[in-house]
Amino acid sequence: MKTLYYILLAAFFISFLGSCTSARWTVKEKESIDRSEYEVVEENYFLQQTDDVTPENPILSLVLFSEIQYEYMQRVLMQRNIQDYRLRPGTTALGIGGAAMAFYLANIADFGSQSSTKRWTLNGVGALMLASGFLNMKPVGEPRPTGEERYKRTTGTTIKVDTVKADAKVDTSASVYMLYNDLIIFEETNQNISNGLLKIPIGNALNDFKLSGPNPGNATVEVLFADSLYRYNYAIDSVLQPYAVVNEQLTALRNSPEENTDNVLADLVDGSQLKISSINDDWYQVMYGISETYIKKSDADIIWRSEDYEVEDQVVTVPRVPFGEIDVESNIPILRDENPNAKALLVINQNYADTLGERNYALRDGRLMRTYLQNALGYSEDNIYQLADITNSDSLNTLLSSLESTANDSTELFVYLSGYGTVDKEESQLQLLMTPSDTQSYAKIGLSNIFSRIGRISSAKTIVLSDIDFASGTSEKSFSENEMRDIIEGNVSPLLSQNPNSSVLLGSQLNNPSRLYMSGGREDKKHHIFPYFFAKALQERRTLLSDIYQFLERNVSYTSRRLFDRPQDPLLLGNTQLNLAGQ
């Protein structure tokens, strides 16, 4: 009886403290893919763009990918889990209670002649009730996977597609075409795809095409590969950078978008290229080193190219040299004493509007003439009259009237004309263009009228130097040699017919522009060729007009052809024996 008591007491404590774990296999997936067993059904190659095409990286990069179809077996996937269990207090207590009752009856009650059988029956029932109370345990928490898995029976198959970068050893090629305005500008068939990468240098192909203008349009790249056509469209301004290419022989690079002598950083020669950062109405903002600078839109054209495009002498600047440091601006000889009867008129137009562009160094040419007149030929400073950038003929007519009223038979008159000109072929009229007023229009004055007014001025001798550029002006007509001669003689005859002691020396003829003495920044005299060599002749003490003309014929023509491979031929009309240093 005491033993039974201890058994029940132990069972009572176990009911509150007992727990256990067990492991079992469960179905994780009914149609799991067994990747250890597969078959390659099909493999296809294709190209895919990786990086964006930009002006900084104008290369279309296409990576070779492989699209592979696999057939996998599908099987039932089993998973092993561990589950924690704890006794159910109520069920355990009921089992212990029932077992105690059964054990009590079996050992205490008197069952008569069948007592042995009944006792064994009640003890068996008590044992079963006790066992059921302990075995009916409660799961605690979720099952914990052990990580052990195994495949069972096959349930079917499935197709999966995998896309990966192709093996670098794959030997294949593609055909590449680049089109601009429906024209093929680049073509390469069977271009090898190296290391799984096809690089198409869009920038280089477009560089060779030399696109220009503010609206360059679009380009198309077509790639034919594995019976597939890939097409990529790009706006030119998203691939290339705009550059300003100087189209004038010389233009100023400024630190602000306004015409001011104080904001000039350097002078750029024809052909210099600078990257454009922005555009406004009249100016290009360009990059000069790391600085943002400006050039006039009228002095440059837009081209499109990549940043890494190699251009020889991409930016050529010429230094700003103070007057007096050029060879003809110093070492000026004294060719005669001061002559109080010598008078001079200098008419110099330099700052023209955008349609013609600034006539660079024209004012410096005028200063050169003035310096030689004063220092070499004895002209008094008070007797040298200068008009610069005149917008109409009023000031010129006023000054000619003043000279006419003060001159006499002893007067020695020297006239220098500089600027752009035009030719009215129908009227056979040469015209000097004035610099524009606020209306941006050009006033004109006929040269025959100027020469007629000069011819009415009394003088012992009159010499006119004309550095008027007709070929760069508004006239687009060409003239035969006879036509040029007739037009020029017809316009200067009002002077020559009135004064036999007069001469007109022209620096260039109608078909030839008056050029600067400079070439690509490597040779720069800061003057136009004609006034430079006229001063050079005086520096070498040549004062007779015929001698000066021979010197100019040799040097002006030769220098123009040497620097520009174009002619510039001076012309002397009138009295060729006049002496600039004579009394």
C-alpha positions as CSV (number, residue, x, y, z in Angstrom):
1,M,0.0,0.0,0.0
2,K,2.9,2.3,0.9
3,T,4.6,1.5,-2.5
4,L,1.4,2.4,-4.3
5,Y,1.4,5.7,-2.5
6,Y,4.9,6.6,-3.6
7,I,4.2,5.6,-7.2
8,L,1.2,7.9,-7.3
9,L,3.1,10.7,-5.5
10,A,6.0,10.5,-8.1
11,A,3.5,10.5,-10.9
12,F,1.9,13.6,-9.5
13,F,5.2,15.5,-9.5
14,I,6.1,14.3,-13.0
15,S,2.8,15.6,-14.3
16,F,3.9,19.1,-13.4
17,L,7.6,18.9,-14.5
18,G,7.7,16.4,-17.3
19,S,8.5,17.4,-21.0
20,C,10.2,15.7,-24.0
21,T,11.2,16.2,-27.7
22,S,10.7,14.1,-30.8
23,A,11.8,14.3,-34.5
24,R,9.9,13.4,-37.7
25,W,9.9,13.8,-41.5
26,T,7.2,16.1,-43.1
27,V,6.4,17.1,-46.7
28,K,7.9,20.5,-47.4
29,E,7.0,20.8,-51.2
30,K,5.0,18.4,-53.3
31,E,6.5,19.7,-56.6
32,S,10.0,20.8,-55.6
33,I,12.6,21.4,-58.4
34,D,15.6,19.1,-58.1
35,R,18.4,21.3,-59.5
36,S,20.9,18.5,-59.3
37,E,19.3,16.7,-62.2
38,Y,18.7,18.8,-65.4
39,E,19.0,18.9,-69.1
40,V,19.8,22.0,-71.3
41,V,16.9,22.4,-73.7
42,E,18.0,25.6,-75.6
43,E,20.7,28.4,-75.4
44,N,20.4,31.8,-77.1
45,Y,22.7,34.8,-77.0
46,F,21.6,38.4,-77.0
47,L,23.1,41.9,-76.5
48,Q,22.1,44.4,-73.8
49,Q,23.2,48.0,-73.2
50,T,24.9,48.6,-69.9
51,D,26.2,52.2,-69.5
52,D,24.5,55.4,-70.8
53,V,26.0,57.2,-73.8
54,T,27.1,60.7,-72.7
55,P,29.3,63.4,-74.1
56,E,31.9,62.4,-71.5
57,N,31.6,58.7,-72.6
58,P,30.4,58.6,-76.2
59,I,30.7,54.9,-76.5
60,L,27.8,52.4,-76.8
61,S,28.7,49.4,-74.7
62,L,26.7,46.2,-75.4
63,V,27.3,43.2,-73.1
64,L,26.8,39.6,-74.5
65,F,24.3,37.6,-72.4
66,S,23.2,34.0,-72.6
67,E,19.6,32.9,-72.2
68,I,19.6,29.2,-71.3
69,Q,16.5,27.0,-70.9
70,Y,16.8,24.1,-68.4
71,E,14.5,21.1,-67.9
72,Y,14.4,20.1,-64.2
73,M,12.9,17.1,-62.5
74,Q,10.1,17.8,-59.9
75,R,10.0,15.7,-56.8
76,V,8.4,15.6,-53.3
77,L,10.7,17.4,-50.9
78,M,10.8,16.0,-47.3
79,Q,12.0,18.0,-44.3
80,R,13.0,16.7,-40.9
81,N,11.7,18.8,-37.9
82,I,12.1,18.6,-34.1
83,Q,9.0,19.3,-31.9
84,D,9.0,20.0,-28.1
85,Y,6.2,18.5,-26.0
86,R,4.9,19.2,-22.5
87,L,2.4,17.1,-20.3
88,R,-1.1,18.3,-20.2
89,P,-1.9,19.0,-16.5
90,G,-5.6,18.2,-16.6
91,T,-5.3,15.0,-18.6
92,T,-2.4,13.9,-16.5
93,A,-4.3,14.6,-13.3
94,L,-7.3,12.7,-14.6
95,G,-5.1,9.7,-15.5
96,I,-3.4,9.8,-12.1
97,G,-6.8,10.0,-10.4
98,G,-8.3,7.2,-12.3
99,A,-5.2,5.1,-11.9
100,A,-5.3,5.7,-8.1
101,M,-8.9,4.7,-7.9
102,A,-8.2,1.5,-9.9
103,F,-5.2,0.7,-7.8
104,Y,-7.1,1.3,-4.6
105,L,-10.0,-0.9,-5.5
106,A,-7.7,-3.6,-6.8
107,N,-5.7,-3.8,-3.5
108,I,-8.4,-3.0,-0.9
109,A,-11.7,-4.3,-2.1
110,D,-12.8,-8.0,-1.4
111,F,-14.0,-9.6,-4.6
112,G,-14.6,-13.1,-3.2
113,S,-13.7,-16.1,-5.3
114,Q,-12.8,-14.0,-8.4
115,S,-10.7,-11.5,-6.5
116,S,-7.4,-12.4,-8.2
117,T,-8.8,-11.8,-11.7
118,K,-10.5,-8.6,-10.8
119,R,-7.4,-7.2,-9.0
120,W,-5.3,-7.9,-12.1
121,T,-8.0,-6.2,-14.3
122,L,-8.2,-3.1,-12.0
123,N,-4.4,-2.9,-11.8
124,G,-4.2,-3.1,-15.7
125,V,-6.9,-0.4,-16.0
126,G,-5.0,1.8,-13.5
127,A,-1.8,1.3,-15.5
128,L,-3.5,2.2,-18.8
129,M,-5.1,5.3,-17.3
130,L,-1.8,6.4,-15.8
131,A,0.0,5.8,-19.1
132,S,-2.6,7.7,-21.1
133,G,-2.3,10.7,-18.7
134,F,1.5,10.8,-19.5
135,L,1.5,10.0,-23.1
136,N,-1.2,12.5,-24.2
137,M,1.4,15.4,-24.3
138,K,0.9,18.9,-25.7
139,P,3.1,20.3,-28.5
140,V,5.0,23.5,-27.4
141,G,5.9,26.1,-30.1
142,E,6.5,25.5,-33.8
143,P,8.4,22.6,-35.2
144,R,12.2,23.4,-35.7
145,P,13.8,22.3,-39.0
146,T,17.0,20.5,-38.6
147,G,18.2,21.4,-42.0
148,E,18.0,17.8,-43.2
149,E,16.1,17.5,-46.5
150,R,15.6,14.6,-49.0
151,Y,13.9,14.1,-52.3
152,K,11.4,11.3,-52.6
153,R,9.3,10.2,-55.6
154,T,9.2,12.1,-59.0
155,T,6.1,14.1,-59.7
156,G,6.9,15.7,-63.1
157,T,9.2,18.1,-64.9
158,T,9.5,21.9,-65.4
159,I,11.3,24.4,-67.7
160,K,13.3,27.3,-66.2
161,V,15.1,30.1,-68.0
162,D,18.4,31.5,-66.7
163,T,20.0,34.7,-68.0
164,V,23.8,35.2,-67.3
165,K,26.7,37.0,-68.9
166,A,28.1,34.9,-71.6
167,D,31.4,33.2,-71.2
168,A,34.3,35.5,-72.3
169,K,35.6,32.7,-74.5
170,V,32.6,32.7,-76.7
171,D,33.7,33.6,-80.2
172,T,31.0,35.6,-82.1
173,S,30.6,38.8,-84.0
174,A,28.0,41.5,-85.0
175,S,27.5,43.9,-87.8
176,V,27.3,47.6,-86.8
177,Y,25.8,50.5,-88.9
178,M,25.5,54.2,-87.9
179,L,23.1,56.4,-89.8
180,Y,22.7,60.2,-89.9
181,N,19.9,61.7,-91.9
182,D,19.3,58.2,-93.4
183,L,22.9,58.1,-94.7
184,I,25.3,55.4,-93.5
185,I,28.3,57.2,-92.0
186,F,29.9,54.2,-90.3
187,E,29.8,50.5,-91.2
188,E,31.6,47.5,-89.8
189,T,30.5,44.0,-90.6
190,N,31.6,41.1,-88.5
191,Q,32.9,43.2,-85.7
192,N,34.3,40.8,-83.1
193,I,32.7,40.7,-79.6
194,S,35.7,40.6,-77.4
195,N,35.5,39.2,-73.9
196,G,31.7,39.3,-74.0
197,L,31.6,43.1,-74.8
198,L,30.9,45.0,-78.0
199,K,32.1,48.6,-77.9
200,I,30.8,51.0,-80.6
201,P,32.7,54.4,-80.6
202,I,29.8,56.7,-81.6
203,G,31.8,59.8,-80.8
204,N,34.6,58.9,-83.2
205,A,32.3,58.2,-86.1
206,L,30.5,61.5,-85.6
207,N,33.7,63.4,-85.1
208,D,34.8,62.2,-88.6
209,F,31.5,63.5,-90.0
210,K,32.3,67.0,-88.8
211,L,28.8,68.0,-87.7
212,S,28.1,71.8,-87.4
213,G,25.3,74.2,-86.7
214,P,23.1,74.8,-83.6
215,N,20.6,71.9,-84.4
216,P,22.6,68.9,-85.3
217,G,19.7,66.4,-85.3
218,N,19.8,62.7,-84.4
219,A,21.9,59.7,-85.1
220,T,20.9,56.0,-85.2
221,V,23.0,53.0,-84.4
222,E,21.9,49.6,-85.8
223,V,23.4,46.3,-84.6
224,L,22.6,43.1,-86.4
225,F,23.4,40.1,-84.2
226,A,22.0,36.5,-84.2
227,D,19.2,37.3,-86.6
228,S,18.1,40.2,-84.3
229,L,18.3,43.9,-85.1
230,Y,19.0,46.3,-82.2
231,R,18.3,50.0,-82.9
232,Y,19.4,52.9,-80.7
233,N,18.5,56.5,-81.4
234,Y,20.5,59.4,-79.9
235,A,20.2,63.2,-80.2
236,I,23.6,64.5,-81.2
237,D,23.7,67.0,-78.4
238,S,23.4,64.1,-75.9
239,V,26.5,62.4,-77.4
240,L,28.8,65.2,-78.4
241,Q,29.8,68.5,-77.0
242,P,29.3,71.8,-78.8
243,Y,32.5,73.8,-79.6
244,A,32.9,77.3,-80.9
245,V,35.3,77.5,-83.8
246,V,36.6,80.9,-84.5
247,N,35.9,81.9,-88.1
248,E,37.5,85.3,-88.0
249,Q,41.2,85.9,-88.5
250,L,41.2,87.3,-84.9
251,T,38.6,87.6,-82.2
252,A,38.7,88.8,-78.6
253,L,38.2,86.4,-75.7
254,R,36.4,88.4,-72.9
255,N,35.6,87.8,-69.2
256,S,32.1,89.3,-69.6
257,P,29.5,89.3,-72.4
258,E,30.0,92.9,-73.5
259,E,32.4,94.8,-75.9
260,N,34.8,96.6,-73.7
261,T,38.5,97.2,-74.1
262,D,39.1,96.4,-70.4
263,N,37.5,92.9,-70.4
264,V,39.7,91.3,-73.1
265,L,41.7,88.4,-71.8
266,A,43.4,87.3,-75.1
267,D,42.9,87.3,-78.8
268,L,42.0,84.0,-80.5
269,V,43.1,83.2,-84.1
270,D,41.0,81.6,-86.8
271,G,40.3,77.9,-86.2
272,S,40.6,78.0,-82.4
273,Q,38.1,75.7,-80.7
274,L,36.6,76.1,-77.2
275,K,33.9,74.1,-75.5
276,I,30.6,76.0,-75.2
277,S,28.9,75.9,-71.8
278,S,25.9,78.1,-72.7
279,I,24.5,80.3,-75.4
280,N,22.7,83.7,-75.3
281,D,21.5,86.1,-77.9
282,D,24.9,87.5,-79.0
283,W,27.6,85.5,-77.1
284,Y,28.9,82.1,-76.5
285,Q,30.0,81.3,-73.0
286,V,33.1,79.1,-73.5
287,M,35.5,77.3,-71.3
288,Y,39.1,78.6,-71.4
289,G,41.0,76.3,-69.0
290,I,38.7,76.3,-65.9
291,S,37.4,79.8,-66.5
292,E,34.1,80.8,-68.1
293,T,34.8,83.3,-70.8
294,Y,32.9,84.8,-73.8
295,I,33.3,85.3,-77.5
296,K,30.9,86.9,-80.0
297,K,28.6,84.5,-81.8
298,S,29.2,86.3,-85.1
299,D,32.9,85.4,-84.8
300,A,32.5,81.7,-84.4
301,D,30.7,78.6,-85.8
302,I,29.4,75.7,-83.7
303,I,30.8,72.2,-84.4
304,W,30.0,69.0,-82.5
305,R,32.7,66.7,-81.2
306,S,33.7,64.5,-78.3
307,E,35.9,65.9,-75.6
308,D,38.7,63.4,-76.3
309,Y,38.9,64.3,-80.0
310,E,42.4,65.4,-80.7
311,V,42.8,68.7,-82.5
312,E,46.1,70.2,-83.2
313,D,46.4,73.8,-81.9
314,Q,42.9,73.6,-80.4
315,V,43.2,77.0,-78.8
316,V,45.7,79.5,-80.2
317,T,45.9,82.8,-78.5
318,V,48.0,85.8,-79.4
319,P,49.4,88.1,-76.8
320,R,48.3,91.8,-76.5
321,V,51.5,93.7,-77.3
322,P,51.7,97.4,-76.3
323,F,52.2,99.8,-79.2
324,G,55.9,100.3,-79.8
325,E,57.0,96.7,-79.4
326,I,56.5,95.7,-83.0
327,D,59.5,96.2,-85.2
328,V,57.9,98.9,-87.4
329,E,56.6,100.8,-84.4
330,S,60.1,101.7,-83.2
331,N,63.3,102.8,-84.7
332,I,61.5,105.4,-86.8
333,P,63.9,107.5,-88.9
334,I,63.6,111.3,-89.2
335,L,63.2,111.8,-92.9
336,R,62.7,115.6,-92.9
337,D,62.1,118.5,-90.5
338,E,58.7,119.6,-89.4
339,N,56.6,121.0,-92.2
340,P,53.9,123.5,-91.1
341,N,52.1,123.1,-94.4
342,A,51.6,119.4,-94.1
343,K,48.1,118.3,-93.2
344,A,46.7,114.8,-92.7
345,L,43.2,113.2,-92.5
346,L,42.9,109.7,-91.1
347,V,39.5,107.9,-91.4
348,I,39.5,104.6,-89.6
349,N,36.5,102.3,-89.1
350,Q,37.1,99.2,-86.9
351,N,34.1,98.3,-84.8
352,Y,31.6,97.0,-87.3
353,A,28.5,95.0,-86.4
354,D,28.1,91.2,-86.3
355,T,27.4,90.7,-90.0
356,L,30.9,91.9,-90.9
357,G,32.8,91.5,-87.6
358,E,35.4,93.8,-86.0
359,R,38.2,94.9,-88.4
360,N,40.9,94.0,-86.0
361,Y,44.0,96.2,-85.6
362,A,42.5,98.9,-87.9
363,L,42.9,101.6,-85.1
364,R,46.4,100.4,-84.4
365,D,47.2,100.8,-88.2
366,G,45.9,104.3,-87.9
367,R,48.1,105.0,-84.9
368,L,51.1,103.6,-86.9
369,M,50.3,106.1,-89.8
370,R,50.0,108.9,-87.3
371,T,53.3,108.0,-85.7
372,Y,55.2,108.0,-89.0
373,L,53.6,111.2,-90.1
374,Q,54.7,113.0,-86.9
375,N,58.1,111.4,-86.3
376,A,59.4,110.6,-89.8
377,L,57.6,113.1,-92.1
378,G,57.4,116.2,-89.9
379,Y,53.6,116.5,-89.6
380,S,52.5,118.7,-86.7
381,E,50.2,116.9,-84.2
382,D,47.7,119.8,-84.6
383,N,47.6,119.2,-88.3
384,I,46.7,115.5,-88.1
385,Y,42.9,115.0,-88.0
386,Q,41.4,111.6,-87.2
387,L,37.9,110.2,-87.4
388,A,37.3,106.8,-86.0
389,D,34.2,104.6,-86.3
390,I,32.0,107.2,-87.9
391,T,28.4,106.2,-88.3
392,N,27.5,108.7,-91.1
393,S,29.2,111.1,-93.5
394,D,28.4,114.3,-91.6
395,S,31.6,114.5,-89.6
396,L,33.7,113.6,-92.6
397,N,32.0,116.3,-94.8
398,T,32.5,118.9,-92.0
399,L,36.2,118.1,-91.7
400,L,36.7,118.1,-95.5
401,S,35.1,121.5,-95.6
402,S,37.4,122.8,-92.9
403,L,40.5,121.5,-94.7
404,E,39.3,123.1,-97.9
405,S,38.9,126.5,-96.3
406,T,42.3,126.4,-94.6
407,A,44.4,124.9,-97.4
408,N,46.5,126.7,-100.0
409,D,48.8,126.0,-102.9
410,S,51.6,125.1,-100.4
411,T,49.6,122.6,-98.5
412,E,50.8,119.0,-98.5
413,L,47.8,116.7,-97.9
414,F,48.0,113.1,-96.8
415,V,44.7,111.0,-96.5
416,Y,44.5,107.5,-95.0
417,L,41.2,105.5,-95.4
418,S,40.6,102.3,-93.6
419,G,37.5,100.1,-93.2
420,Y,35.2,97.8,-95.1
421,G,33.8,98.7,-98.5
422,T,31.3,97.5,-101.0
423,V,30.9,97.7,-104.7
424,D,27.8,98.8,-106.6
425,K,28.5,97.0,-109.8
426,E,25.6,98.4,-111.7
427,E,26.6,101.9,-110.9
428,S,30.3,101.1,-110.9
429,Q,30.5,102.8,-107.5
430,L,32.9,102.1,-104.7
431,Q,31.5,102.8,-101.2
432,L,33.0,103.1,-97.8
433,L,30.9,101.5,-95.1
434,M,30.3,103.4,-91.9
435,T,30.2,101.6,-88.6
436,P,26.6,100.9,-87.5
437,S,24.5,103.1,-85.4
438,D,22.0,101.8,-82.8
439,T,19.8,100.7,-85.7
440,Q,22.5,98.2,-86.7
441,S,22.4,99.4,-90.3
442,Y,25.3,100.5,-92.4
443,A,25.5,103.9,-93.8
444,K,27.6,104.3,-97.0
445,I,29.5,107.1,-98.6
446,G,30.7,106.9,-102.2
447,L,34.4,107.0,-102.7
448,S,34.0,109.1,-105.8
449,N,32.4,111.8,-103.6
450,I,35.2,111.6,-101.1
451,F,37.9,111.9,-103.9
452,S,36.0,114.7,-105.5
453,R,35.9,116.7,-102.2
454,I,39.7,115.9,-101.7
455,G,40.4,117.1,-105.2
456,R,38.8,120.5,-104.4
457,I,41.3,121.1,-101.6
458,S,44.2,123.3,-102.8
459,S,47.6,121.6,-102.3
460,A,51.1,121.3,-103.7
461,K,50.6,117.5,-103.6
462,T,48.0,115.1,-102.3
463,I,48.6,111.5,-101.5
464,V,45.8,109.1,-100.5
465,L,46.4,105.7,-99.0
466,S,43.4,103.3,-99.1
467,D,43.3,100.2,-97.0
468,I,39.6,99.5,-97.7
469,D,38.6,95.9,-97.8
470,F,36.0,95.4,-100.5
471,A,36.3,91.6,-100.8
472,S,35.2,91.0,-97.1
473,G,32.4,93.6,-97.3
474,T,28.9,93.1,-98.5
475,S,29.8,92.6,-102.2
476,E,29.8,88.9,-103.2
477,K,30.5,89.6,-106.9
478,S,33.8,88.9,-108.5
479,F,35.4,91.1,-111.1
480,S,37.7,90.6,-114.1
481,E,41.0,92.4,-114.1
482,N,39.7,94.9,-116.7
483,E,36.4,95.5,-114.7
484,M,38.4,96.2,-111.5
485,R,40.7,98.6,-113.2
486,D,37.8,100.5,-114.9
487,I,35.8,100.7,-111.6
488,I,38.8,101.9,-109.5
489,E,40.0,104.4,-112.1
490,G,36.4,105.8,-112.5
491,N,36.1,106.4,-108.7
492,V,39.5,108.0,-108.2
493,S,39.4,110.1,-111.4
494,P,37.6,113.1,-109.6
495,L,40.8,113.6,-107.6
496,L,43.4,112.8,-110.2
497,S,41.7,114.9,-112.9
498,Q,41.6,118.0,-110.6
499,N,45.1,117.7,-109.2
500,P,47.9,116.4,-111.4
501,N,50.2,116.3,-108.3
502,S,48.0,113.6,-106.6
503,S,48.3,109.9,-106.2
504,V,46.1,107.1,-104.9
505,L,47.8,104.0,-103.4
506,L,45.4,101.1,-102.7
507,G,46.5,98.2,-100.5
508,S,44.3,95.6,-102.2
509,Q,42.1,95.3,-105.2
510,L,38.4,94.5,-105.3
511,N,38.6,90.7,-105.4
512,N,41.3,90.5,-102.6
513,P,40.6,91.2,-98.9
514,S,43.1,93.3,-97.0
515,R,44.6,90.7,-94.6
516,L,46.2,90.8,-91.2
517,Y,49.9,90.1,-91.0
518,M,49.5,87.0,-88.9
519,S,49.1,83.2,-89.3
520,G,47.9,80.8,-86.7
521,G,49.4,82.8,-83.8
522,R,52.9,81.9,-84.8
523,E,53.6,85.1,-86.8
524,D,51.8,88.2,-85.7
525,K,52.7,91.8,-86.5
526,K,49.6,93.3,-85.0
527,H,48.9,95.2,-88.3
528,H,47.4,94.6,-91.7
529,I,49.9,93.6,-94.3
530,F,49.6,96.8,-96.4
531,P,50.1,99.5,-93.7
532,Y,52.8,97.3,-92.1
533,F,55.0,97.3,-95.3
534,F,54.2,100.9,-96.1
535,A,55.7,101.8,-92.7
536,K,58.5,99.3,-93.3
537,A,59.3,101.2,-96.6
538,L,59.5,104.5,-94.7
539,Q,61.6,102.8,-92.0
540,E,64.1,101.8,-94.8
541,R,64.0,105.5,-95.9
542,R,62.1,104.9,-99.1
543,T,60.1,108.1,-99.7
544,L,59.5,108.2,-103.5
545,L,56.1,106.7,-104.3
546,S,57.4,104.6,-107.2
547,D,60.1,103.1,-104.9
548,I,57.5,102.5,-102.2
549,Y,55.1,100.9,-104.7
550,Q,57.8,98.5,-106.0
551,F,58.6,97.6,-102.4
552,L,54.9,96.9,-101.7
553,E,54.4,94.9,-104.8
554,R,57.2,92.5,-103.8
555,N,56.4,92.2,-100.1
556,V,52.6,92.5,-99.8
557,S,51.9,90.0,-102.5
558,Y,54.6,87.6,-101.3
559,T,53.5,87.7,-97.7
560,S,49.8,87.2,-98.5
561,R,50.6,84.2,-100.6
562,R,53.0,82.8,-98.0
563,L,50.6,83.1,-95.1
564,F,47.3,82.5,-96.8
565,D,48.0,81.2,-100.2
566,R,45.9,84.0,-101.6
567,P,46.8,87.1,-103.6
568,Q,46.7,90.7,-102.3
569,D,48.0,93.1,-104.9
570,P,48.5,96.8,-104.2
571,L,47.8,99.4,-107.0
572,L,49.2,102.9,-107.5
573,L,47.4,105.4,-109.7
574,G,48.2,109.0,-110.5
575,N,51.6,110.8,-110.1
576,T,54.1,108.1,-109.2
577,Q,57.0,110.5,-108.7
578,L,55.7,112.3,-105.7
579,N,58.1,112.3,-102.7
580,L,56.6,111.9,-99.2
581,A,59.7,113.7,-97.7
582,G,60.0,116.4,-100.4
583,Q,59.2,120.0,-99.7
